[in-house]
């Protein structure tokens, strides 16, 4: 594709003349044909979901109220296991007049940790795309301890807790994510009436070892490679905050994730974090979709629930 750019500049001869000069530059742009964009997560849950859209050319521009990246409908998406069995995703449309919610869904076909799975998407007018991921083995939490460190500095409304999570790191290079949630309740008795207060939030782990901290992550998780921990005695120490005098159920999740999972969130979140900063270096978002764009990632999780706090 050839794009012609017209520009004007002034040419001057001292004292005598000023006139305008017109030139044309030829700029060859790369192929702007739209491609399928696939986003899928492989994990042992009841159902698997795939979101499918298309890329947009830089020449299409973008308006505040444009359609964004609409879902590609009437596609055929399949998942194939190592034995050659093929499973077909079915479309689910929960869209509203003002909100699009269209995706493809597949009941868990009996995924096995350690096995590889190939996903393929085909749609009229687009080149077919595919990718492969291996479902990681579950890395169990061997122990988890939580200690109340008392009131949070400079805050009278919360307590700080220190969590020590230990696990067995398998041989080779491994990637992990720590996430979770906090559900709590508190009550106040006033004039004979009991008033209950409920609290819900993400875990928001704050690591003691800053080497595994990534300030650019958009989600409140710890995402790290095992090179940053002592693999002979692997443990992660982090702190969380809970409102004072609150009895809380703390759910801690350790996910063993694929390198694709790690690379995608690390680069995609960093690109968004640097948005608008013209001094930052460009960030290329990790992509593992053949002939298309997007991400096919996988994870396996173990979790523990702890009860802390209270009056």
Secondary structure as UniProt FT lines:
FT   STRAND          2..13
FT   TURN            14..16
FT   STRAND          17..28
FT   STRAND          36..42
FT   STRAND          47..54
FT   HELIX           58..60
FT   TURN            64..65
FT   STRAND          76..80
FT   TURN            82..83
FT   STRAND          86..88
FT   STRAND          90..93
FT   TURN            97..98
FT   STRAND          102..107
FT   TURN            113..114
FT   STRAND          116..122
FT   TURN            124..125
FT   STRAND          129..134
FT   STRAND          141..151
FT   TURN            153..154
FT   STRAND          158..167
FT   STRAND          175..190
FT   TURN            191..192
FT   STRAND          193..202
FT   STRAND          206..207
FT   HELIX           210..212
FT   TURN            215..216
FT   STRAND          222..225
FT   HELIX           226..228
FT   HELIX           231..233
FT   STRAND          235..243
FT   TURN            244..245
FT   STRAND          247..257
FT   HELIX           259..273
FT   TURN            274..276
FT   TURN            278..279
FT   STRAND          293..308
//
